[in-house]
């Protein structure tokens, strides 16, 4: 954890908050090599927390396609909300992401949800 904080301090962005959302925050920090990418990820997590009902668990995981060299960050909301409420929240998150995120950053982050 100390190494993660030192690297974050070097580029001026804290990634300490990732420990609350990911089982591998150091790897995610490496993927977000620029401070702007870390800001986009933080904005994405905050959007999910804002749009889904209270009590929703939010996780961030690194995912990849074994058939390509591509990878992305999945921001996943696990909720006990109804299907309709979860779909409406998901739509609001995606709509705000498309409006806010730079075009080249959009493929880096995807949003999913699980109904509990």
C-alpha positions in Angstrom: 0.0 0.0 0.0 2.9 2.4 0.8 4.3 1.9 -2.7 0.9 2.7 -4.2 0.6 5.9 -2.2 4.2 7.0 -3.2 3.5 6.4 -6.9 0.2 8.3 -6.6 1.9 11.2 -4.8 4.5 11.4 -7.6 1.8 12.2 -10.2 -0.4 14.2 -7.9 -3.4 11.8 -7.8 -4.4 9.7 -4.8 -5.6 6.2 -5.5 -6.0 5.2 -1.9 -9.8 5.2 -2.3 -9.5 2.3 -4.7 -8.9 -0.1 -1.8 -12.6 0.3 -0.9 -13.7 -0.8 -4.4 -11.2 -3.3 -5.7 -9.3 -6.4 -4.7 -6.3 -5.3 -6.7 -6.0 -1.5 -6.5 -2.3 -1.5 -7.4 -3.0 -3.1 -10.8 -5.8 -0.7 -11.5 -3.5 2.1 -10.6 -1.0 0.8 -13.1 -3.6 0.7 -15.8 -4.6 4.3 -15.0 -1.1 5.5 -15.8 -2.2 9.1 -16.1 -3.8 11.3 -13.5 -6.6 12.0 -15.9 -7.6 8.3 -16.2 -7.7 8.0 -12.5 -10.0 11.1 -12.4 -12.2 9.5 -15.0 -12.4 6.3 -12.9 -13.2 8.2 -9.8 -16.0 10.1 -11.6 -17.4 6.8 -12.9 -17.5 5.3 -9.4 -19.1 8.5 -8.0 -21.7 8.4 -10.8 -22.7 4.8 -9.9 -22.9 5.7 -6.2 -25.1 8.7 -7.0 -27.5 7.0 -9.4 -28.1 3.6 -7.7 -30.2 3.3 -4.6 -28.5 3.4 -1.1 -27.0 0.1 -0.1 -25.7 -0.7 -3.6 -22.2 -2.2 -3.5 -19.8 -0.8 -6.1 -16.7 -2.8 -7.3 -14.0 -1.9 -9.8 -12.2 -4.8 -11.5 -9.7 -5.1 -14.3 -11.1 -7.2 -17.2 -9.6 -8.4 -20.4 -10.4 -10.3 -23.5 -8.1 -13.4 -23.9 -8.5 -13.2 -27.7 -7.2 -9.6 -27.9 -4.7 -7.5 -26.0 -7.5 -5.2 -24.9 -8.5 -4.5 -21.3 -10.9 -2.3 -19.5 -12.1 -1.4 -16.1 -15.5 -2.7 -15.1 -17.5 -0.6 -12.6 -20.1 -3.0 -11.3 -23.1 -2.1 -9.1 -24.6 -5.0 -7.0 -28.0 -4.0 -5.9 -31.2 -5.3 -4.3 -33.2 -2.8 -6.4 -35.9 -4.0 -8.8 -34.9 -4.7 -12.4 -36.6 -1.5 -13.5 -34.9 0.7 -10.9 -31.5 -0.9 -11.7 -32.0 -0.4 -15.5 -33.0 3.2 -15.0 -29.9 3.9 -12.9 -27.7 2.1 -15.4 -29.1 4.2 -18.2 -28.4 7.4 -16.2 -24.9 6.4 -15.5 -24.1 5.5 -19.1 -25.8 8.7 -20.4 -23.8 10.9 -18.1 -20.6 9.0 -18.9 -21.0 9.5 -22.6 -21.6 13.2 -22.1 -18.7 13.7 -19.6 -15.9 11.4 -20.7 -13.5 12.1 -23.4 -14.1 10.0 -26.5 -10.8 8.2 -26.2 -11.4 7.4 -22.6 -14.8 5.8 -23.0 -13.7 2.3 -23.9 -11.5 2.2 -20.8 -14.5 2.0 -18.4 -17.6 -0.1 -18.7 -20.6 -0.3 -16.4 -22.4 -3.5 -15.3 -24.9 -4.3 -12.6 -25.9 -7.4 -10.7 -29.3 -7.9 -9.1 -29.0 -9.6 -5.7 
